[in-house]
């Protein structure tokens, strides 16, 4: 089996706009399977290839509060899995 030499370095920066606080949220899951496992109750997503690793990266723009952006960042991995 072959493995990739590619390694990811991931970060995020968010800048406050005209409001007093930042309403954006982001999701960084460089290993989606590990992110799902921390939530508990999820089976292995990829059974065929033990070397397979998928990531999930998303930015959610907050509007009139950060509730929807935070909710989306917290629930998106579960929504994709289901």
LOGUTOR-569635 format. One record per residue (C-alpha): residue number from 1; x, y, z. Coordinates in pm, whole numbers. Layout:
N
PT   pos        u        v        w
PT   NUM        X        Y        Z
...
***
This chain:
82
PT   pos        u        v        w
PT     1        0        0        0
PT     2      123      348      -77
PT     3       98      649      147
PT     4      108     1012       50
PT     5      397     1232      155
PT     6      161     1529      161
PT     7      118     1679      508
PT     8     -132     1950      593
PT     9      -75     2255      807
PT    10     -404     2428      874
PT    11     -499     2749     1045
PT    12     -772     3007     1044
PT    13     -789     3383     1075
PT    14    -1106     3584     1108
PT    15    -1122     3961     1123
PT    16    -1392     4163     1293
PT    17    -1586     4383     1054
PT    18    -1800     4684     1143
PT    19    -1965     4519     1444
PT    20    -1818     4524     1794
PT    21    -1750     4149     1790
PT    22    -1679     3879     1536
PT    23    -1986     3674     1439
PT    24    -1812     3424     1210
PT    25    -1742     3060     1292
PT    26    -1520     2806     1123
PT    27    -1473     2433     1120
PT    28    -1137     2264     1079
PT    29    -1138     1885     1080
PT    30     -815     1769      918
PT    31     -925     1411      990
PT    32    -1302     1387      957
PT    33    -1318     1033     1095
PT    34    -1140     1140     1415
PT    35    -1375     1438     1446
PT    36    -1676     1209     1419
PT    37    -1527      963     1669
PT    38    -1494     1237     1932
PT    39    -1871     1289     1908
PT    40    -1925      917     1977
PT    41    -2161      668     1825
PT    42    -2032      686     1468
PT    43    -1919      383     1272
PT    44    -1608      396     1060
PT    45    -1694      590      748
PT    46    -1425      438      525
PT    47    -1394       64      560
PT    48    -1226      -15      228
PT    49     -905      183      258
PT    50     -726      218      589
PT    51     -502      486      438
PT    52     -797      702      337
PT    53     -828     1025      530
PT    54    -1074     1301      454
PT    55    -1082     1651      593
PT    56    -1357     1906      625
PT    57    -1292     2280      622
PT    58    -1568     2539      631
PT    59    -1628     2906      711
PT    60    -1967     3027      830
PT    61    -2044     3397      799
PT    62    -2240     3530     1094
PT    63    -2522     3774     1030
PT    64    -2704     3958     1308
PT    65    -2545     3728     1565
PT    66    -2331     3418     1564
PT    67    -2594     3159     1661
PT    68    -2655     3017     1312
PT    69    -2284     3019     1225
PT    70    -2193     2837     1548
PT    71    -2474     2586     1501
PT    72    -2359     2509     1146
PT    73    -1996     2464     1255
PT    74    -2099     2225     1532
PT    75    -2353     2020     1333
PT    76    -2210     1997      979
PT    77    -1993     1685     1032
PT    78    -2290     1497     1182
PT    79    -2519     1617      902
PT    80    -2273     1495      636
PT    81    -2235     1159      809
PT    82    -2609     1104      848
***
